[in-house]
Amino acid sequence: MGIESILVFLIVGAIAGWLAGLIVSGFGFGLVGNIVVGIVGAFIAGFLFPALGISLGSGIVAAIIHSTIGAVILLVLIKVVKRA
């Protein structure tokens, strides 16, 4: 994995985490937190979508959408666990 791939990975994670924070109100973790939420969300969606037979395509935009959906799932789970 080259430095370009790592930078794209971090940028996609940051954008996805930021978007997920906007969608799920009340959650903002700052830049590093958003990157972590976006990356973890990408892993969640990476396991969940193939199991459900969902494909969003390829490319940067699809990666951002994919990661954002996974990050939203993660933030909703955090919100539910925090209330319990």
LOLO-943573 format. One record per atom (N, C-alpha, C): residue number from 1; x negated, y, z; atom name. Coordinates in pm, whole numbers. Each point is the difference from the previous one (the first is absolute). Layout:
REM LOLO-943573
+------+--------+--------+--------+------+
! resi !     c1 !     c2 !     c3 ! name !
+------+--------+--------+--------+------+
!  NUM !      X !      Y !      Z !   CA !
...
+------+--------+--------+--------+------+
***
This chain:
REM LOLO-943573
+------+--------+--------+--------+------+
! resi !     c1 !     c2 !     c3 ! name !
+------+--------+--------+--------+------+
!    1 !    -86 !   -117 !      0 !    N !
!    1 !     86 !    117 !      0 !   CA !
!    1 !    -90 !    123 !      0 !    C !
!    2 !     17 !     83 !   -101 !    N !
!    2 !    -81 !    119 !    -12 !   CA !
!    2 !     56 !    115 !     81 !    C !
!    3 !    -76 !    108 !      3 !    N !
!    3 !     41 !    119 !     76 !   CA !
!    3 !    126 !     61 !    -60 !    C !
!    4 !     16 !    -10 !   -132 !    N !
!    4 !    121 !     55 !    -63 !   CA !
!    4 !    124 !    -75 !     46 !    C !
!    5 !    -11 !   -132 !      9 !    N !
!    5 !    113 !    -82 !     45 !   CA !
!    5 !     38 !     31 !    144 !    C !
!    6 !   -101 !     20 !     83 !    N !
!    6 !     27 !     32 !    140 !   CA !
!    6 !     67 !    136 !     11 !    C !
!    7 !    -44 !     98 !    -78 !    N !
!    7 !     62 !    133 !      2 !   CA !
!    7 !    145 !     -6 !    -46 !    C !
!    8 !     27 !    -74 !   -107 !    N !
!    8 !    137 !    -14 !    -48 !   CA !
!    8 !     85 !    -70 !    106 !    C !
!    9 !    -55 !   -102 !     62 !    N !
!    9 !     70 !    -74 !    106 !   CA !
!    9 !     38 !     94 !    114 !    C !
!   10 !    -93 !     85 !     43 !    N !
!   10 !     27 !     94 !    109 !   CA !
!   10 !     98 !    108 !    -41 !    C !
!   11 !    -10 !     48 !   -123 !    N !
!   11 !     93 !    104 !    -47 !   CA !
!   11 !    141 !    -56 !    -11 !    C !
!   12 !     14 !   -119 !    -56 !    N !
!   12 !    133 !    -63 !     -9 !   CA !
!   12 !     57 !    -24 !    139 !    C !
!   13 !    -84 !    -47 !     92 !    N !
!   13 !     46 !    -22 !    138 !   CA !
!   13 !     44 !    129 !     67 !    C !
!   14 !    -75 !    109 !    -22 !    N !
!   14 !     36 !    128 !     60 !   CA !
!   14 !    131 !     53 !    -55 !    C !
!   15 !     18 !     -8 !   -131 !    N !
!   15 !    124 !     48 !    -62 !   CA !
!   15 !    118 !    -84 !     46 !    C !
!   16 !    -17 !   -132 !      2 !    N !
!   16 !    109 !    -89 !     41 !   CA !
!   16 !     36 !     22 !    146 !    C !
!   17 !    -99 !     15 !     86 !    N !
!   17 !     27 !     25 !    141 !   CA !
!   17 !     69 !    134 !     22 !    C !
!   18 !    -42 !    101 !    -74 !    N !
!   18 !     62 !    132 !     11 !   CA !
!   18 !    146 !     -4 !    -46 !    C !
!   19 !     25 !    -65 !   -114 !    N !
!   19 !    137 !    -12 !    -50 !   CA !
!   19 !     87 !    -80 !     97 !    C !
!   20 !    -54 !   -107 !     55 !    N !
!   20 !     77 !    -80 !     95 !   CA !
!   20 !     31 !     81 !    126 !    C !
!   21 !    -95 !     83 !     42 !    N !
!   21 !     24 !     87 !    116 !   CA !
!   21 !    111 !    100 !    -27 !    C !
!   22 !     11 !     47 !   -125 !    N !
!   22 !    109 !     91 !    -35 !   CA !
!   22 !    134 !    -72 !     -6 !    C !
!   23 !     -2 !   -123 !    -51 !    N !
!   23 !    125 !    -76 !    -15 !   CA !
!   23 !     53 !    -43 !    136 !    C !
!   24 !    -86 !    -50 !     85 !    N !
!   24 !     40 !    -43 !    135 !   CA !
!   24 !    -31 !    117 !     93 !    C !
!   25 !    100 !     78 !     28 !    N !
!   25 !    -22 !    122 !     77 !   CA !
!   25 !    -51 !    -30 !    140 !    C !
!   26 !    -83 !     91 !     47 !    N !
!   26 !    -52 !    -13 !    135 !   CA !
!   26 !   -135 !    -67 !      8 !    C !
!   27 !    -55 !    -40 !   -114 !    N !
!   27 !   -130 !    -67 !      2 !   CA !
!   27 !    -99 !     76 !    -86 !    C !
!   28 !   -104 !     51 !     64 !    N !
!   28 !   -112 !     61 !    -68 !   CA !
!   28 !   -124 !    -36 !     78 !    C !
!   29 !    -95 !    -61 !    -65 !    N !
!   29 !   -117 !    -49 !     70 !   CA !
!   29 !   -127 !     73 !    -38 !    C !
!   30 !      9 !    107 !    -76 !    N !
!   30 !   -120 !     68 !    -45 !   CA !
!   30 !    -60 !    -72 !   -120 !    C !
!   31 !   -109 !     50 !    -53 !    N !
!   31 !    -58 !    -54 !   -122 !   CA !
!   31 !    -46 !   -144 !     17 !    C !
!   32 !    -78 !    -28 !    102 !    N !
!   32 !    -52 !   -135 !     21 !   CA !
!   32 !    114 !    -97 !     31 !    C !
!   33 !     94 !     42 !     82 !    N !
!   33 !    115 !    -85 !     31 !   CA !
!   33 !     84 !    -30 !   -122 !    C !
!   34 !     20 !    102 !    -86 !    N !
!   34 !     75 !    -22 !   -123 !   CA !
!   34 !    -70 !    -98 !    -92 !    C !
!   35 !   -132 !      9 !     -8 !    N !
!   35 !    -75 !    -94 !    -83 !   CA !
!   35 !     18 !   -142 !     53 !    C !
!   36 !    -10 !    -15 !    131 !    N !
!   36 !     15 !   -133 !     60 !   CA !
!   36 !    142 !    -53 !    -22 !    C !
!   37 !    100 !     84 !     21 !    N !
!   37 !    139 !    -42 !    -21 !   CA !
!   37 !     22 !    -38 !   -146 !    C !
!   38 !    -54 !     77 !    -92 !    N !
!   38 !     14 !    -31 !   -142 !   CA !
!   38 !    -68 !   -130 !    -39 !    C !
!   39 !   -120 !    -24 !     53 !    N !
!   39 !    -72 !   -123 !    -32 !   CA !
!   39 !     70 !   -122 !     60 !    C !
!   40 !     43 !     11 !    125 !    N !
!   40 !     73 !   -111 !     63 !   CA !
!   40 !    133 !    -22 !    -72 !    C !
!   41 !     63 !    109 !    -42 !    N !
!   41 !    124 !    -13 !    -77 !   CA !
!   41 !    -22 !    -70 !   -133 !    C !
!   42 !   -114 !     26 !    -63 !    N !
!   42 !    -32 !    -68 !   -126 !   CA !
!   42 !    -15 !   -150 !     23 !    C !
!   43 !    -63 !    -38 !    111 !    N !
!   43 !    -13 !   -142 !     31 !   CA !
!   43 !    136 !    -64 !     28 !    C !
!   44 !     85 !     71 !     73 !    N !
!   44 !    134 !    -52 !     30 !   CA !
!   44 !     78 !    -21 !   -130 !    C !
!   45 !      0 !    101 !    -85 !    N !
!   45 !     71 !    -11 !   -127 !   CA !
!   45 !    -65 !   -104 !    -90 !    C !
!   46 !   -132 !    -16 !     10 !    N !
!   46 !    -70 !    -99 !    -80 !   CA !
!   46 !     39 !   -143 !     35 !    C !
!   47 !     36 !    -24 !    125 !    N !
!   47 !     48 !   -131 !     38 !   CA !
!   47 !    150 !    -15 !    -22 !    C !
!   48 !     76 !    106 !     21 !    N !
!   48 !    145 !     -6 !     -5 !   CA !
!   48 !     55 !     -4 !   -143 !    C !
!   49 !    -50 !     87 !    -86 !    N !
!   49 !     56 !     12 !   -136 !   CA !
!   49 !    -14 !   -126 !    -83 !    C !
!   50 !   -118 !    -64 !     -3 !    N !
!   50 !     -8 !   -125 !    -78 !   CA !
!   50 !     92 !   -110 !     54 !    C !
!   51 !     19 !     -4 !    131 !    N !
!   51 !     88 !   -100 !     59 !   CA !
!   51 !    144 !     22 !    -44 !    C !
!   52 !     36 !    127 !    -22 !    N !
!   52 !    136 !     33 !    -44 !   CA !
!   52 !     12 !      3 !   -152 !    C !
!   53 !   -113 !    -14 !    -71 !    N !
!   53 !      2 !      3 !   -146 !   CA !
!   53 !     11 !    139 !    -58 !    C !
!   54 !    -46 !    101 !     73 !    N !
!   54 !      8 !    139 !    -46 !   CA !
!   54 !   -134 !     43 !    -56 !    C !
!   55 !      3 !     64 !   -117 !    N !
!   55 !   -121 !     51 !    -62 !   CA !
!   55 !     23 !    144 !    -42 !    C !
!   56 !    -89 !     89 !     41 !    N !
!   56 !     14 !    142 !    -33 !   CA !
!   56 !    -89 !     43 !   -115 !    C !
!   57 !    -76 !    -90 !    -56 !    N !
!   57 !    -91 !     33 !   -108 !   CA !
!   57 !   -140 !     23 !     51 !    C !
!   58 !    -79 !     69 !    -81 !    N !
!   58 !   -139 !     25 !     37 !   CA !
!   58 !    -32 !    147 !    -19 !    C !
!   59 !   -112 !     41 !     51 !    N !
!   59 !    -42 !    139 !    -10 !   CA !
!   59 !      5 !     71 !    134 !    C !
!   60 !    -46 !    122 !      1 !    N !
!   60 !     -9 !     79 !    123 !   CA !
!   60 !    139 !     33 !     54 !    C !
!   61 !     90 !     41 !    -86 !    N !
!   61 !    135 !     39 !     46 !   CA !
!   61 !     71 !   -121 !     62 !    C !
!   62 !    -12 !   -115 !    -65 !    N !
!   62 !     62 !   -121 !     55 !   CA !
!   62 !    -65 !    -38 !    133 !    C !
!   63 !   -131 !     19 !     12 !    N !
!   63 !    -69 !    -30 !    126 !   CA !
!   63 !     48 !     93 !    110 !    C !
!   64 !     22 !    127 !    -31 !    N !
!   64 !     48 !     95 !     99 !   CA !
!   64 !    142 !    -36 !     44 !    C !
!   65 !     86 !    -32 !    -95 !    N !
!   65 !    137 !    -39 !     33 !   CA !
!   65 !      1 !   -128 !     83 !    C !
!   66 !    -80 !    -95 !    -41 !    N !
!   66 !    -12 !   -129 !     70 !   CA !
!   66 !    -45 !     22 !    144 !    C !
!   67 !   -105 !     78 !     18 !    N !
!   67 !    -54 !     28 !    133 !   CA !
!   67 !     97 !     80 !     84 !    C !
!   68 !     70 !     94 !    -61 !    N !
!   68 !     96 !     83 !     73 !   CA !
!   68 !    115 !    -84 !     54 !    C !
!   69 !     50 !    -91 !    -80 !    N !
!   69 !    109 !    -86 !     46 !   CA !
!   69 !    -47 !    -86 !    117 !    C !
!   70 !   -119 !    -56 !    -11 !    N !
!   70 !    -54 !    -79 !    111 !   CA !
!   70 !    -24 !     83 !    124 !    C !
!   71 !    -47 !    124 !    -18 !    N !
!   71 !    -23 !     89 !    114 !   CA !
!   71 !    130 !     40 !     67 !    C !
!   72 !    105 !     21 !    -80 !    N !
!   72 !    131 !     32 !     58 !   CA !
!   72 !     50 !   -118 !     83 !    C !
!   73 !    -18 !   -121 !    -51 !    N !
!   73 !     39 !   -119 !     76 !   CA !
!   73 !    -77 !     -4 !    132 !    C !
!   74 !   -131 !     28 !     -6 !    N !
!   74 !    -83 !      1 !    121 !   CA !
!   74 !     49 !    105 !     99 !    C !
!   75 !     28 !    121 !    -46 !    N !
!   75 !     42 !    106 !     91 !   CA !
!   75 !    137 !    -27 !     60 !    C !
!   76 !     89 !    -61 !    -77 !    N !
!   76 !    131 !    -36 !     54 !   CA !
!   76 !    -16 !   -107 !    107 !    C !
!   77 !    -87 !    -97 !    -23 !    N !
!   77 !    -26 !   -102 !    102 !   CA !
!   77 !    -60 !     61 !    127 !    C !
!   78 !    -92 !     95 !    -17 !    N !
!   78 !    -58 !     69 !    116 !   CA !
!   78 !    107 !     75 !     76 !    C !
!   79 !     89 !     67 !    -73 !    N !
!   79 !    108 !     76 !     63 !   CA !
!   79 !     95 !    -92 !     79 !    C !
!   80 !     32 !   -117 !    -57 !    N !
!   80 !     88 !    -94 !     69 !   CA !
!   80 !    -66 !    -55 !    124 !    C !
!   81 !   -127 !    -36 !     -9 !    N !
!   81 !    -71 !    -56 !    115 !   CA !
!   81 !    -19 !    106 !    108 !    C !
!   82 !    -23 !    123 !    -40 !    N !
!   82 !    -19 !    109 !     97 !   CA !
!   82 !    127 !     26 !     80 !    C !
!   83 !    117 !    -17 !    -62 !    N !
!   83 !    126 !     22 !     69 !   CA !
!   83 !     35 !   -113 !     94 !    C !
!   84 !    -49 !   -120 !    -31 !    N !
!   84 !     37 !   -118 !     80 !   CA !
!   84 !    -72 !     -2 !    133 !    C !
+------+--------+--------+--------+------+
***
